[in-house]
């Protein structure tokens, strides 16, 4: 009986305390508004340059609104190359208040490029206000081309003169080639060879993988074989393609497969 009365008293006290608690209407959750990038324009959509003196240059304009938030603190852009490397961050300068938004501008110039990558770049623009809030990032494409592009060159091939097929089991055979590009090794996009049987029938396109120091390799197991078509001279026609889709002159080589 005592425990029941004691619990009722505690509950009554708690209810009185809660009902007497005053609600503070002065505490209001603040609302924060991020800036909004209304537009981004570039002076060019394609930049023409050369690997000898590579410079990626263009004028960039952005219109940004405060969107009811605090003043704009900064508008910046990053230039991202086709391999997703950041080539630099650039702060845009305030130009004028357009009423609907504030205009920012900058001449972007990316130099000191060790190896020119041609292809699709991305210009990423983002704004920040004085409250530390960021706008959504706006991405605009930029194509970079080499006006003095030259094709890659297959310098040498490394293949055995002959291979003896095993009676059983298998072993790996690796062939390699050396490829140079006057525009830089980063300009080499794809290396492959066309393979042909001794009969002359076409096997297919075989891609090669980059190893190191401009060397590309292909490894495949050599297996036992009975048919005559698996013996004789297998011929290989090697090619390299750069990022401008320029193809090298093809280089032929062969391997003679002999019976054990």
C-alpha positions, 0 to 999 in steps of 0.5 A: 500500500505504501509503495503504491501511494509513494509512486502516485505522489511522484507521478503527481509532482512530475506532472505539476512540474511539466505543466508549470514549465514555460515554453520559450518562444524566443528560441527559433531554429535559424534557417541557413541559405546556401548561394546558388550558381545561376550560370557559368560561361566560357570564352571557348568550348575547345582549347587548341594547344601543342605538347611543345608549349602546352597551355590551357587558357580560357575566360570564365564567367559565373553569375551567383546569387546569395539566395537570401543567405549571407554575402558571397565570400568566394567563387572558385573553379578547379580544372580536372584533366581526363584522368581526373587529376586536378590541375589547379584551383582558381579564384574568380574576381567580383565584376559587377552586381547584375541585380539578379546575381553577382558576376564573377570572372577570371582568365584561367591559364594552366601551364607547366604541364609535364605531359599534355593530355588531350580530350575532355576536361571538366571545369568545376565551379563552386561558391561559398558564402560568409556563413561557410555554406557552399553552393552546389558544384556546377561542372562544364566540359572543356575539350583540349586538342593538340594542333601539332599531334604526331602518331606514336611509334612502335620502336621494337618488339620482343618475341621468341623466334620459336616456341615448343608446345608442351606434351602436357601441362602449360607455361606462360609466354610473354611478348612485349613491344616498346612504344614512343610518342613525341607528344609524351608517353601520357598520349599513348592511349591503346596498344594492341596487335592483330593475330593470325594463324599459320594458315592466314586465318584471323584470330582477332584483336589482342590488347596489350597492357602497359608495364613500365618505361614505354613497354607494353606486354601480353602474356598467354599460356602455351598449351599442348595441341594436336591439330596442324593448324596450331603449328607453324608461324603465327603472325602478329601486327602491332599498333599503337593509338594516341588520345587523338585517335592517331594510329601508328604504322603497324609493325609485323613479327612472328613466332614459330610454334613447333612440335615437342 
